[in-house]
Amino acid sequence: MGEVETIDIKIPNLGEAESTEIIEVNIKAGDKVNINDPLIVLESEKAAMEVPSDFNGEITEVYVKEGDSVDEGMLFAQIKAEPKEKSKAQPKEIQSSNIEENDVKPPKTLNEIIDISGVNAGPAVRKYARELEIDLTKIKGSGKNQRVTKEDLKNFIHSAKNINNFLTFSEDDFKDQGSYSIEKLTKIRALGAKNLHNSWVSIPHVTHFEDVNLKALNDIRVETKYSLLAYFVYALSQTLKEFPYFNASLISEDEVLLKDYINIGIAVDTEMGLVVPVLKDADKKNVQQISEEINLLAEKARERKLFEKDLAGSTFTISSLGKIGGTGFTPIINPPEVAIVSLSRSKKILQLVDNIPVEIEILPFGLSYDHRVINGADAGRFCHHLKSLIESIS
């Protein structure tokens, strides 16, 4: 049997997360933990993520507390791990025993984050700014120590200075009106509010509403058991192939970037707020594959196990209230995308067929689009094509 070993536990790979905070610490010195037990919960601008234990053993030291900001590679705890015969877990990022010592990169130093110009920004933001030829010195950072985040960069691109005021009210406005309490928004909700505001005031939104007859699809679903959402994502991804301007981004006043890949973001309601995991290459998947991936992403979202890579790269978004209700709503575009679809709860109506009233089930959906890129006629054609695909699925 091997000997008990004390092992450092460090913050894992955070992807391109620019601001990460500890919102839960589930351990203390002396606690016994098993493999996959959640040790801490991290929250970035987009999601909350549990950091599980890779070992069985006893926690000997905890170096962090709730509210601490952390970076990849930072030491946050130590564990007296059980011998390898009992604990066979390997660090998740290491898949091969042939990794050389020189292949392991040390945590980023302060000099790698802040350059001589005085702009506080990480490598991912600097690379993004260089690609778009944006001067970072013109952007006011919203992160810790005025750090310029990727969201700051996006907001700079998509928001005009004279319309970027975020309307709020003072506590004094309500003091004489009754009792109240103040609750701090989670980072996800606060950032979402800012991004939705910037999108609404910066992009000329127009919404087209449509109804889909579900008779043919419901007949198929009796056999397949796949969700309505899975079929909708399938039909949507095929429609985007036919209408590339809906799978694009506006990169200047007279240029549109047309994407050859189709990644569908699916908004999921969680306790922490709305998160949007991304189904990659949706147009290359069949309904079964889409259904399985949707279920996996939704489960990871609810269990706070989404990584930054699960939330990045969407080219089009779906916002669904089908399980909650409503007859229709206007979704707000998620920049740099140029369109978004809303799904409401299906309903049964009476329709005249040969002068005979027949009950049918319909699915209401809405398409919000950026009128700078998409005109009303093209939006109508897009919705008609999507509707026809769903109604003719066999």
C-alpha positions in Angstrom: 0.0 0.0 0.0 1.2 3.5 -0.8 1.7 6.3 1.8 -0.7 9.1 2.5 0.3 12.1 0.4 -0.5 15.8 1.0 -1.6 17.3 -2.3 -2.2 20.9 -3.3 -5.6 21.6 -4.9 -5.6 24.5 -7.4 -8.2 26.4 -9.4 -8.7 24.5 -12.7 -8.7 25.8 -16.3 -11.2 28.6 -16.5 -11.2 29.0 -20.3 -11.6 32.6 -21.3 -13.3 33.7 -18.0 -12.2 37.2 -17.2 -13.6 37.6 -13.7 -14.1 34.6 -11.4 -15.3 34.7 -7.9 -15.9 32.0 -5.2 -19.5 32.0 -4.2 -19.5 28.8 -2.1 -16.9 27.1 0.0 -18.1 23.6 0.9 -15.1 22.4 2.9 -13.1 23.1 6.0 -10.0 21.7 7.6 -10.7 18.2 8.9 -13.5 17.4 6.4 -13.4 14.0 4.8 -14.2 14.1 1.0 -14.6 11.6 -1.7 -13.9 11.8 -5.5 -16.3 14.2 -7.2 -17.5 15.8 -4.0 -17.9 19.6 -4.7 -15.2 21.6 -2.9 -16.0 25.1 -4.0 -18.4 26.9 -6.5 -17.0 29.5 -8.9 -19.0 32.1 -10.6 -17.9 33.9 -13.8 -19.8 36.4 -15.9 -21.6 33.6 -17.7 -22.1 30.7 -15.3 -21.5 29.0 -11.9 -19.3 26.0 -11.8 -18.5 23.4 -9.1 -14.9 22.3 -8.6 -15.0 18.6 -7.5 -12.4 16.6 -5.6 -10.1 14.4 -7.7 -9.2 12.4 -4.6 -10.5 10.6 -1.5 -9.0 12.0 1.7 -9.0 14.6 4.4 -8.9 18.4 3.8 -5.9 19.8 5.8 -6.0 23.4 4.8 -8.4 25.9 3.1 -6.9 29.1 1.9 -10.0 30.9 0.4 -13.3 32.2 1.5 -16.6 33.2 -0.2 -16.2 36.4 -2.2 -12.5 35.9 -3.1 -11.5 36.5 -6.7 -9.4 33.7 -8.1 -7.3 32.9 -11.2 -6.4 29.6 -12.9 -3.6 27.7 -11.0 -4.2 29.5 -7.7 -3.8 27.2 -4.6 -7.1 27.1 -2.7 -6.8 24.0 -0.5 -4.7 21.0 0.5 -5.8 17.4 0.9 -4.2 14.4 2.7 -5.0 12.0 -0.1 -5.5 8.3 0.4 -3.1 5.9 -1.3 -3.5 5.5 -5.0 -4.6 1.9 -4.6 -7.8 3.4 -3.1 -8.0 6.7 -4.9 -7.3 6.2 -8.6 -8.6 9.6 -9.8 -6.3 11.6 -12.0 -6.5 15.3 -12.5 -9.1 15.9 -15.2 -6.8 18.0 -17.4 -4.1 15.4 -17.5 -4.9 12.5 -19.8 -1.4 11.0 -20.4 1.4 10.0 -18.1 3.9 11.1 -20.7 3.6 14.8 -20.0 7.0 16.4 -19.6 7.8 18.7 -16.7 8.4 21.5 -19.2 4.9 21.1 -20.6 3.3 22.3 -17.4 2.8 26.0 -17.6 3.0 28.1 -14.4 0.1 30.4 -13.4 0.1 33.8 -15.2 2.2 36.5 -13.5 1.1 40.1 -13.0 3.5 41.2 -15.7 1.7 39.0 -18.2 -1.6 40.6 -17.4 -0.7 44.3 -17.2 1.6 45.8 -19.8 3.6 49.0 -19.7 0.7 51.0 -21.2 -1.2 50.6 -17.9 -4.2 48.8 -19.4 -5.3 46.0 -17.2 -6.5 43.2 -19.5 -5.8 39.4 -19.9 -4.3 37.7 -23.0 -7.7 36.7 -24.5 -9.0 40.3 -24.4 -5.7 41.6 -25.9 -5.9 39.1 -28.7 -9.6 39.9 -29.4 -8.8 43.7 -29.4 -5.9 43.2 -31.8 -8.1 41.2 -34.2 -10.7 43.9 -34.2 -8.1 46.8 -34.2 -9.5 48.3 -31.1 -7.5 50.6 -28.8 -7.9 49.2 -25.3 -6.9 52.5 -23.7 -10.3 53.9 -24.8 -12.2 51.3 -22.8 -13.1 51.7 -19.2 -12.7 48.3 -17.4 -15.5 47.0 -15.2 -13.5 44.3 -13.6 -11.4 44.3 -10.5 -8.7 47.1 -10.5 -10.5 48.4 -13.7 -9.6 45.3 -15.6 -11.0 45.3 -19.2 -13.1 42.2 -19.7 -14.3 40.6 -22.9 -17.8 41.9 -22.1 -16.4 45.4 -21.8 -14.9 45.0 -25.3 -18.2 43.8 -26.7 -20.1 46.6 -25.1 -17.7 49.1 -26.5 -18.3 47.7 -30.0 -22.1 47.5 -29.8 -22.9 50.5 -27.7 -22.9 54.2 -28.5 -21.6 56.5 -25.7 -24.7 58.7 -25.7 -27.1 55.8 -25.1 -25.1 53.7 -22.7 -26.7 55.2 -19.5 -28.1 52.4 -17.3 -31.3 53.7 -15.7 -31.5 52.9 -11.9 -33.2 54.4 -8.9 -32.1 55.5 -5.4 -33.1 53.8 -2.2 -34.3 57.2 -1.1 -37.1 57.0 -3.7 -38.8 54.3 -1.7 -38.2 55.1 1.9 -41.6 56.6 2.6 -43.6 54.0 0.6 -43.4 51.0 2.9 -41.0 48.3 4.1 -38.5 46.8 1.8 -35.3 44.8 1.6 -32.2 45.0 -0.7 -30.8 41.9 -2.3 -27.5 41.8 -4.3 -27.9 40.4 -7.8 -25.8 37.4 -8.7 -23.0 38.2 -11.1 -24.8 36.4 -13.9 -28.0 38.4 -13.4 -26.2 41.7 -13.1 -24.2 41.2 -16.2 -27.2 39.9 -18.0 -29.1 43.1 -17.1 -26.3 45.2 -18.5 -26.0 43.2 -21.7 -29.7 43.2 -22.4 -29.9 46.9 -21.8 -27.0 47.6 -24.2 -28.5 45.3 -26.8 -31.9 46.9 -26.6 -30.7 50.5 -26.9 -28.0 49.7 -29.5 -29.8 47.4 -32.0 -33.0 48.3 -33.9 -35.2 45.3 -32.9 -38.1 44.1 -35.0 -40.1 41.0 -34.1 -42.0 38.7 -36.5 -44.6 36.4 -35.0 -45.7 33.0 -36.5 -47.7 29.9 -35.5 -46.7 26.3 -36.4 -49.2 23.5 -36.9 -47.9 20.6 -34.8 -50.1 17.8 -36.1 -47.5 16.0 -38.2 -44.8 16.5 -35.6 -46.9 15.2 -32.7 -47.7 12.0 -34.7 -43.9 11.4 -35.0 -43.1 12.2 -31.4 -45.5 9.5 -30.2 -42.9 7.1 -31.6 -39.6 8.9 -31.0 -40.3 10.5 -27.6 -37.9 13.4 -28.6 -38.7 16.8 -27.2 -40.4 19.5 -29.3 -37.3 21.7 -28.7 -35.0 19.1 -30.3 -37.1 19.1 -33.5 -37.2 22.9 -33.5 -33.4 23.2 -33.1 -33.0 20.7 -36.0 -35.3 22.7 -38.3 -33.8 26.0 -37.2 -30.2 24.9 -38.0 -31.3 23.7 -41.5 -33.1 27.0 -42.1 -30.0 29.0 -41.1 -28.1 27.2 -43.8 -30.5 28.6 -46.4 -30.5 32.1 -44.9 -26.8 32.9 -44.0 -27.6 36.5 -43.1 -29.4 35.3 -40.0 -26.2 33.4 -38.9 -24.0 36.5 -39.2 -22.5 39.4 -37.3 -22.2 43.1 -38.2 -18.6 44.0 -38.0 -18.7 47.5 -39.5 -21.2 50.0 -41.0 -20.9 48.3 -44.4 -19.6 44.7 -43.7 -21.3 41.6 -42.4 -19.4 38.5 -41.3 -21.1 35.3 -42.5 -20.3 32.3 -40.5 -19.8 28.8 -42.0 -20.6 27.1 -38.6 -24.0 27.0 -36.9 -24.0 26.9 -33.1 -27.3 27.3 -31.3 -27.4 28.9 -27.9 -30.3 27.6 -25.7 -31.3 29.8 -22.8 -31.7 27.8 -19.5 -33.3 29.2 -16.4 -31.3 28.3 -13.3 -31.2 29.4 -9.6 -28.2 31.7 -10.4 -30.0 33.3 -13.4 -30.3 32.8 -17.1 -27.4 30.9 -18.7 -27.0 30.0 -22.4 -25.2 26.8 -23.1 -24.3 26.3 -26.7 -25.0 23.3 -29.0 -22.1 23.3 -31.4 -22.4 22.4 -35.1 -26.1 21.8 -34.8 -26.6 21.6 -38.6 -24.4 18.5 -38.7 -26.4 16.6 -36.1 -29.7 14.6 -36.4 -32.6 14.9 -34.1 -31.5 12.2 -31.7 -28.0 13.7 -31.3 -29.5 17.1 -30.7 -32.0 15.8 -28.2 -29.3 14.0 -26.2 -27.0 17.0 -26.2 -29.8 19.4 -25.1 -30.5 17.1 -22.2 -26.8 16.9 -21.2 -26.3 20.7 -21.4 -29.5 21.4 -19.4 -28.4 18.9 -16.7 -24.9 20.5 -16.5 -26.6 23.9 -16.2 -28.8 22.9 -13.3 -26.0 21.2 -11.5 -23.6 24.1 -12.1 -21.1 22.1 -14.0 -21.0 24.2 -17.2 -17.5 25.3 -18.3 -16.8 28.5 -20.3 -16.3 26.4 -23.4 -20.0 25.2 -23.0 -21.2 28.8 -23.2 -19.0 30.3 -25.9 -19.4 30.6 -29.7 -23.2 30.8 -30.3 -24.3 32.1 -33.6 -28.1 32.1 -32.9 -30.1 31.8 -29.7 -33.4 30.2 -28.7 -35.3 31.5 -25.7 -38.1 29.2 -24.6 -41.0 29.7 -22.1 -42.8 26.7 -23.4 -43.0 25.0 -20.0 -44.0 28.2 -18.2 -46.7 29.7 -20.5 -47.5 32.8 -22.4 -48.9 33.4 -25.9 -45.8 35.2 -27.3 -43.0 37.5 -26.3 -40.2 39.7 -27.9 -36.8 38.2 -27.2 -33.8 40.5 -27.0 -30.9 39.8 -29.4 -27.7 38.4 -27.9 -24.8 40.4 -29.6 -22.8 39.8 -31.7 -25.7 37.7 -33.1 -28.3 39.4 -35.3 -31.4 37.4 -34.5 -33.0 35.3 -31.8 -36.1 33.1 -31.6 -38.7 32.9 -28.8 -40.8 29.8 -28.1 -44.1 30.0 -26.2 -46.3 27.3 -24.9 -48.2 25.3 -27.5 -52.0 25.6 -27.5 -55.0 24.1 -29.1 -57.3 26.1 -31.4 -60.2 25.4 -33.7 -59.6 25.7 -37.4 -62.1 25.4 -40.2 -61.3 22.6 -42.6 -63.8 22.3 -45.4 -66.1 24.4 -43.3 -65.8 21.9 -40.4 -64.2 23.1 -37.1 -61.2 20.9 -36.4 -59.1 21.1 -33.2 -55.3 21.5 -33.9 -52.3 22.2 -31.7 -50.1 25.2 -32.7 -46.7 26.4 -31.5 -46.3 30.2 -31.3 -42.8 31.6 -31.9 -41.3 35.0 -32.5 -38.2 36.1 -34.4 -36.4 39.3 -33.2 -33.9 40.5 -35.8 -31.4 43.3 -36.2 -33.0 45.6 -38.8 -29.6 47.0 -39.9 -28.8 43.5 -41.3 -32.2 41.9 -42.0 -35.2 43.4 -43.7 -38.8 42.5 -43.0 -39.3 40.5 -46.2 -36.3 38.3 -45.5 -37.6 37.8 -42.0 -40.9 36.7 -43.3 -39.3 34.2 -45.7 -37.1 32.9 -42.9 -40.1 32.2 -40.7 -42.1 30.7 -43.5 -39.3 28.3 -44.3 -38.8 27.3 -40.7 -42.6 26.8 -40.2 -42.8 24.7 -43.4 -39.9 22.5 -42.3 -41.4 21.7 -38.9 -44.8 21.0 -40.4 -43.4 18.7 -43.0 -41.0 16.7 -40.8 -41.6 13.0 -41.4 
